[in-house]
């Protein structure tokens, strides 16, 4: 009986301490883990939002890059961290693609994280080398049908948004193309510019300078709406493929079990940061559309994206990596 009483006292004391800590949050600097190297889109979004979060929370928000395994290493680190709101995770589309592309992730993408907010949505742009006589998406589809499996589309690697966007195009347009994966966006773009491949689905920051100089031709954006960074480029839907919508969602997560009032505080401040003009301009200059939603809405988004990519991977016959 005494042992049970002691356990109850310890539990209540711990719960009280956790409540007190949550009420005083944040009392020390916060780490925001970016599971990719510095300089990429995920890092840019993290730094744009992190600077304002630091200001609003009254504590430093330290961006820490922990790249590796397609984002899984940094994500695992956060999943195993204390659920106290002092270790956060900034994720991109790889977070919802990895469950379909990696056989054994060291965490559960849904159960091991607490959603805070979807911060930004970044569509890709379908670009072709000027040597390809395709001025529109319909032209490209016609060429691909006339020359089955002769077109090569580049991507920054297996399981990336660019790879799966190409597979979705093949499926929806009923065409055959060959996938050429590279180790990163830079070499993929270099070979496309050299004419060694014919097309790719690229991030806006990588493609826009080459679109402006005419070294690449843009056919369509993959988002639901036209991008404010390039309003003259139609969406894939407008260009002739109803239902084609792909984007990379950048969101903020904490470890599962983080107290709800901490999640609410982080959500409020993160959403507020997206209303600041300098933050919006920084994101929009990268082709990103600021979002900002509730934890519940972000949770729904994550689950829906996992299901969408799983369906595509299965239909395309793509084998998950070990």
Secondary structure, 3 states (H helix, E strand, C coil): CHHHHHHHHHHHHHHHHHHHHHHCCCCCCEEEEECCCCCCHHHHHHHHHHHHHHHHHCCCEEEEECCCHHHHHHHHHHHCCCCCCCEEEEECCHHHHHHHHECCCCCCCCCCEEEEEEEEEEEEEEEEECCCCCCCHHHHHHHHHHCCCCCEEEECCCCCHHHHHHHHHHHHHCCCCEEEECCCHHHHHHHHHCCCCCEEEEEHHHHHHHHHHCCEEEEEECCCCCCCCCCCCCECCCCCCCCCCCEEEEEEEEECCCCHHHHHHHHHHHHHHCCCHHHHHHHHCCCEEECCCCHHHHHHHHHHHHHHHHHHHHHHCCCCEC
